[in-house]
Amino acid sequence: MQVTLINTLSQPLKTAAKFIYSQEQASGLSTSRFIQDTSTCLLPKAVFARSKEDLAENSLLELSESALVYFAPALIGENISRKIFSSKLDKNAQRQISTVATALMKNPTALNKKILCAKAAVALSGTIIPLCEFTLNYFKNLFTLKTFKKADFNNIASLETKKEDTEKQKKVEKSAHKNIKRAAAVFSCCLGLAALIYKRGEKSKLLQNIAEFVLAPGTKLFKNNAKKRNFFNKYFSLDFNSQNEKLVLSKGQLTSCVLIGGAGYFGAAKDRGKQNFLETLFRFPLTGFYIITGSELFEKGFKKLLLKSGRCKELIGENLDIPSFETIAKNAANKNEFKKLAQQKVLVNGIPFLFSIGFMGFFVAAISNIFTKYRFDKENKQG
């Protein structure tokens, strides 16, 4: 019904409504976030690419990064780890793997402890995602080195043209291999801990506590502070989120990808030179914060601003919730009411999306490149 009603809208409202509707039909947070963050990060970098090497490595990095962060959780968590670490549970208990951890912790029966251990094992196996995120920039360095024979960021960013230092190339390659191996070693430890918790966690108080900390760190750390407890459970839990009882990307996993991936960003940038590190230091905190929570804060602020100005009152709920197009179509009395609510929904969802592309994408990419060029020229003049 909702698709039929959307088709009755005039252009360009229909196009915008179909785009938002397609995001709502995607499972979990993954597809909409993939579209938004890839658009925000890749398109501006492609527009402002400083060389073919810059364009190639940014395209490789952003696409692989977004695919890893937004699709690997469902693949690894739902289709692989869940099947492995819930094999000893009956069908009803297997379904509860998608239950919120804190609900199970409130009722610590023998069965719930077993389910919590299985959940923690699944969550720990998911650390392969942020650890792979950590290695992506090192793989990017290797890609540029092997494909274009370049390891000096000043050459890659067209700041200058000079002969590549073979010693620096060896250093970049050696560092990349070393850090990729480190990430593999850390994941092996996480996987070993996952297996240990799964096999012996229900009989060990220590392992049970570790499992609960992995799943709900806020509950373990802040028993008497609800605000801090909820914040840490939301942004630092390694547990998967649940969408229709299927495991998908969670806020906590997204945070771990940004923070652990950030270490890889800075490390790989430092290997290639001072200007690469300083450019990362400028760009990453802005985009990282926006990816974790900035977009959410902007969306909430925008909704409050609309309500304060007396707009979109029919659409925005008490808790700033926005109904889906499916809900709007079911509840709309007629086509005119649907059109009015559709216009409001496109406004509420569209402005934050355009902001993410316009400001966090194009503006940050352009300013970042300008500042890098300015720093380099100033440094050379002083030298």
C-alpha positions in Angstrom: 0.0 0.0 0.0 2.8 2.4 1.0 4.5 2.0 -2.4 1.3 2.7 -4.3 0.8 5.9 -2.3 4.4 7.0 -2.7 3.9 6.7 -6.5 1.0 9.2 -6.3 3.4 11.9 -5.1 4.9 14.5 -7.4 8.6 14.7 -8.3 11.0 15.2 -6.6 9.1 14.3 -3.5 8.4 10.8 -4.8 12.1 10.2 -5.5 13.1 11.3 -2.0 10.3 9.3 -0.4 11.3 6.1 -2.3 14.9 6.5 -1.2 13.9 6.8 2.5 11.4 3.9 2.1 14.1 1.7 0.6 16.3 2.4 3.7 13.5 1.5 6.0 13.1 -1.9 4.3 16.7 -2.7 4.9 17.5 -5.1 7.8 18.8 -3.3 10.8 21.1 -0.3 10.8 23.5 -1.7 8.2 22.2 -0.7 4.7 21.1 2.8 5.6 24.4 3.5 7.4 26.4 2.0 4.5 24.7 4.4 2.0 25.0 7.4 4.2 28.6 6.9 5.4 29.9 5.8 2.0 28.3 8.8 0.4 29.6 11.1 3.1 33.2 9.8 2.9 33.8 8.5 -0.6 32.1 11.0 -2.9 33.8 14.1 -1.5 37.2 12.4 -1.5 36.7 11.4 -5.1 35.7 14.9 -6.1 38.7 16.4 -4.3 41.2 13.6 -5.2 44.7 15.0 -5.6 46.1 12.2 -7.8 45.2 8.9 -9.3 46.9 7.2 -6.3 44.8 9.3 -3.9 41.6 8.4 -5.7 42.4 4.7 -6.0 43.4 4.2 -2.4 40.5 6.2 -1.0 38.0 4.3 -3.2 39.4 1.0 -2.0 39.5 2.0 1.6 36.1 3.6 1.9 34.2 0.8 0.0 35.9 -2.0 1.8 35.6 -0.2 5.2 31.9 0.4 4.8 31.2 -3.1 3.5 33.2 -4.5 6.5 31.5 -2.4 9.1 28.0 -2.6 7.9 27.6 -6.0 6.4 30.1 -8.3 8.1 28.3 -8.1 11.5 25.2 -9.8 10.1 27.3 -12.3 8.1 29.6 -13.2 10.9 27.3 -12.9 13.9 24.1 -14.3 12.5 25.3 -16.9 9.9 28.5 -18.2 11.4 29.1 -17.5 15.1 25.5 -17.8 16.3 25.3 -21.3 14.7 28.6 -22.4 16.2 28.1 -21.0 19.8 24.5 -22.0 20.2 24.8 -25.5 19.0 24.4 -27.0 22.5 21.3 -25.0 23.3 17.7 -26.1 22.5 15.7 -24.2 19.9 14.0 -21.9 22.3 17.3 -21.0 24.0 18.9 -20.4 20.6 16.3 -17.8 19.8 17.2 -16.0 23.0 20.7 -15.3 21.7 19.1 -12.2 20.3 17.7 -11.2 23.7 19.1 -8.0 25.3 21.8 -9.1 27.7 20.6 -7.0 30.7 17.2 -8.8 30.6 19.0 -12.1 31.0 21.3 -10.7 33.7 18.3 -9.7 35.8 17.2 -13.3 36.0 20.4 -15.3 36.5 19.0 -18.8 36.1 21.2 -21.7 35.0 19.7 -21.5 31.5 20.2 -17.7 31.3 23.8 -18.0 32.3 24.4 -20.5 29.6 22.7 -18.2 27.0 24.8 -15.3 28.3 28.0 -17.3 27.8 26.9 -18.1 24.2 26.0 -14.5 23.6 29.4 -13.4 24.9 31.2 -15.9 22.7 29.3 -14.6 19.6 30.2 -11.1 20.6 33.9 -11.8 21.1 34.0 -13.6 17.7 32.7 -10.3 16.2 35.9 -8.5 17.3 37.3 -9.6 13.9 35.3 -6.7 12.5 37.0 -3.8 14.3 40.4 -5.6 14.1 40.0 -5.9 10.3 39.0 -2.3 10.3 42.4 -1.6 12.1 44.3 -3.4 9.3 42.5 -1.7 6.4 44.8 1.3 6.4 47.9 -0.9 6.4 46.5 -2.8 3.5 45.8 0.5 1.8 49.5 1.4 2.3 50.6 -1.9 0.8 48.1 -1.5 -2.1 49.5 1.9 -3.0 53.1 0.8 -2.5 52.7 -2.4 -4.7 50.5 -0.8 -7.4 52.0 2.7 -7.7 55.4 2.2 -6.1 54.7 5.1 -3.7 54.9 5.3 0.1 55.6 9.0 0.6 52.3 10.8 1.3 53.7 14.1 -0.2 54.0 12.4 -3.6 50.7 10.6 -3.3 48.9 13.9 -2.4 50.7 15.8 -5.1 52.3 18.1 -2.6 55.6 17.6 -4.3 57.2 15.3 -6.8 60.4 13.7 -5.7 62.1 10.3 -6.0 60.8 7.7 -3.6 63.0 6.8 -0.6 63.5 3.0 -0.8 64.3 2.8 2.9 61.0 4.6 3.7 59.1 2.2 1.4 60.7 -0.8 3.3 59.7 0.8 6.6 56.1 1.3 5.4 55.9 -2.3 4.2 57.4 -3.7 7.3 55.1 -1.7 9.6 52.0 -2.9 7.6 53.0 -6.6 7.9 53.8 -6.2 11.6 50.5 -4.5 12.5 48.4 -6.9 10.4 50.0 -9.8 12.3 49.3 -8.0 15.6 45.7 -7.7 14.7 45.5 -11.4 13.8 47.2 -12.3 17.2 44.7 -10.2 19.1 41.7 -11.8 17.3 43.2 -15.3 18.1 43.1 -14.4 21.8 39.5 -13.1 21.5 38.5 -16.3 19.8 40.2 -18.4 22.4 38.4 -16.5 25.2 35.1 -16.9 23.3 35.6 -20.7 23.2 36.6 -20.8 26.9 33.6 -18.8 28.0 31.3 -20.9 25.8 32.6 -24.2 27.2 33.2 -23.3 30.9 31.5 -20.0 31.5 28.4 -21.3 33.2 30.4 -23.0 35.9 33.0 -20.3 36.4 32.1 -17.1 38.3 35.1 -15.3 36.8 34.2 -16.2 33.2 30.6 -15.3 33.9 31.6 -11.9 35.0 33.8 -11.4 31.9 30.9 -12.5 29.7 28.6 -10.0 31.4 31.2 -7.2 31.1 31.6 -7.9 27.3 27.8 -7.7 26.8 26.9 -5.0 29.3 29.9 -3.1 30.6 27.8 -0.2 31.9 25.8 -2.6 34.1 29.0 -4.0 35.6 30.7 -0.7 36.1 27.9 1.7 37.1 25.3 -0.2 39.2 24.1 3.0 40.9 24.3 5.4 38.0 21.6 4.8 35.4 22.8 7.5 33.0 26.4 6.2 32.9 25.2 2.6 32.8 23.0 3.2 29.8 25.6 5.2 28.0 28.3 2.5 28.4 25.9 -0.3 27.5 24.9 1.5 24.3 28.3 2.7 23.1 30.8 0.2 24.5 29.0 -3.2 24.5 30.4 -5.7 22.0 27.1 -7.4 21.8 25.2 -7.5 18.5 21.9 -5.7 18.1 18.7 -7.6 17.2 16.4 -7.0 14.3 13.5 -9.4 14.0 15.5 -11.9 16.1 18.5 -11.6 13.7 21.9 -10.3 14.7 22.9 -7.0 13.1 25.3 -4.1 13.7 25.0 -2.4 17.1 26.1 1.0 18.3 28.7 -0.6 20.5 30.3 -2.4 17.6 30.2 0.8 15.5 32.0 2.6 18.3 34.7 -0.2 18.5 35.2 0.0 14.8 35.8 3.8 14.9 38.1 3.6 18.0 40.1 0.6 17.0 40.1 1.5 13.4 41.3 5.0 14.4 44.4 3.5 15.9 45.1 1.9 12.4 44.3 5.2 10.7 46.9 7.1 12.8 49.5 4.4 12.7 49.4 3.9 9.0 49.3 7.7 8.4 52.4 8.2 10.6 54.3 5.6 8.6 53.8 7.7 5.4 54.9 11.0 6.8 54.1 14.0 8.9 51.5 15.6 6.6 49.5 12.4 6.4 49.4 12.1 10.2 48.4 15.8 10.6 45.7 15.5 8.0 44.3 12.4 9.8 44.5 14.2 13.1 42.3 17.0 11.6 39.8 14.8 9.7 39.3 11.7 11.8 38.0 13.2 15.1 35.3 15.0 13.2 34.1 12.1 11.1 34.6 9.5 13.8 32.5 11.5 16.3 29.9 12.1 13.7 29.7 8.4 12.7 29.4 7.3 16.4 26.9 9.8 17.7 27.1 13.1 15.9 24.5 12.3 13.3 22.1 11.1 16.0 22.6 14.3 18.0 22.1 16.4 14.9 18.9 14.5 14.0 17.5 15.0 17.5 18.4 18.6 17.6 16.8 19.2 14.2 13.6 17.5 15.3 13.4 19.6 18.5 14.0 22.7 16.4 11.1 21.7 14.1 8.7 21.1 17.0 9.7 24.4 18.7 8.9 26.2 15.5 5.5 24.5 15.3 6.3 22.3 12.3 5.9 18.5 11.7 3.8 18.1 14.9 1.6 15.6 13.2 4.7 13.4 12.4 7.1 13.7 15.3 6.1 11.7 18.4 6.7 12.5 22.1 10.0 10.7 22.2 11.1 12.2 18.8 10.1 9.0 17.1 9.3 9.2 13.4 6.9 6.6 12.0 7.9 4.6 8.9 6.2 5.1 5.5 4.4 1.8 6.1 2.9 3.1 9.3 2.0 6.4 7.8 0.3 4.7 4.8 -1.8 2.5 7.2 -2.9 5.4 9.4 -3.4 8.1 6.8 -7.1 8.9 6.2 -6.6 9.8 2.6 -4.0 10.7 -0.1 -3.9 14.4 1.0 -3.0 13.4 4.5 -0.4 11.0 3.3 1.1 13.6 1.1 1.3 16.1 4.0 3.0 13.5 6.3 5.3 12.4 3.5 6.5 16.0 3.0 7.2 16.3 6.7 9.0 12.9 6.7 11.2 13.8 3.8 12.1 17.1 5.5 12.9 15.4 8.9 15.0 12.6 7.3 16.4 14.5 4.3 18.0 17.5 6.0 20.3 15.5 8.3 21.3 13.3 5.3 22.1 16.3 3.2 24.0 17.8 6.1 26.1 14.7 6.5 27.1 14.8 2.8 27.5 18.6 2.5 29.3 19.5 5.7 30.8 16.3 7.0 31.6 15.1 3.5 32.5 17.8 1.0 33.3 20.6 3.5 35.6 18.5 5.7 37.3 16.9 2.7 37.9 20.2 1.0 39.2 22.0 4.2 41.3 19.0 5.1 43.1 19.1 1.7 43.5 22.9 1.9 45.0 22.8 5.4 47.4 20.0 4.4 48.6 22.1 1.4 48.9 25.2 3.6 50.9 23.4 6.3 53.2 21.8 3.7 53.9 25.1 1.9 54.4 27.0 5.2 56.8 24.4 6.5 58.8 24.5 3.2 59.0 28.3 3.3 60.2 28.3 6.9 62.7 25.5 6.0 
